[in-house]
Amino acid sequence: MELRESWAALAAGGVAGVCVDLILFPLDTVKTRLQSPQGFRKAGGFRGIYAGVPSTAIGSFPNAAAFFMTYEYVKSVLHHSSTSYLTPVTHMVAASFGEVVACLIRVPSEVIKQRAQVSPSSSTFRILSHTLYHEGIQGLYRGYKSTVLREIPFSLVQFPLWESLKDLWSWKQGHVVDSWQSAVCGAFAGGFAAAITTPLDVAKTRIMLAKLVCRRRAPDDSDQPGRVHLPGHLREDAAAAALTQAGDSCEASRTSWRSRWPRERRWLPGSAAFLLPPLRRARSSCWAV
């Protein structure tokens, strides 16, 4: 494939990914508001269901490109030195590397998107400016570790299951699966992975939405309430500790079950489109040129 055709194919795959994210964005907003500490109604309910969509529109394409380029590259490197029975391990390792790299783009987009989703009266640009002013660049990466800890188990379930389902279906019918069959396998794998990783998604959302307000000492030694700009790792650790202390197991369980259905329904068609063979070949061909 020529360079021009490769970039055109990658662009087509990226546009398809953006369209899927935009079409299913209302389900993502419902999920975020169900998981938010203030509850669904106070977070906006069904009002402003597309709040935060500019962040998704901007970050979706580079996020998908970063993941699949890393995934395909690592898989090709490991495939040469691995036997057939290690193939699932190869997919797991490649997916893990892909998620770590993609999260460098995904997390800032996710932070701004989710804060806009629970504040529908504020614009995306205003939330971005407020985050940079009060927290700096590190504020855009709040929840990076928790996002990686959610995405890696998700990929460890989704991609090996997807590959195994395709192999099983191919074996049953005696030939390689068609594109629509691969999409069905991807939808099932994505929906199943989304369901079992929902508790991790709840924790990630709570950390990204957490506001760390402490008490600082004024020059005259009197205590004044204010915001302390802690290092990023301390902010995240403090937010995680606050999350652990604030929510009991029953509340966390109810939140996970309430937010599972929009997360599943968002990933069923999302994975089907995201893992279509033509789009994956389009994305992987670009780095190979």
Helices and strands as residue ranges (DSSP letters): H 3-23, H 25-35, H 53-79, G 84-86, H 87-117, H 124-135, H 137-140, H 144-173, H 179-196, H 198-209, E 214-217, E 223-226, H 232-246, H 249-274, H 277-288
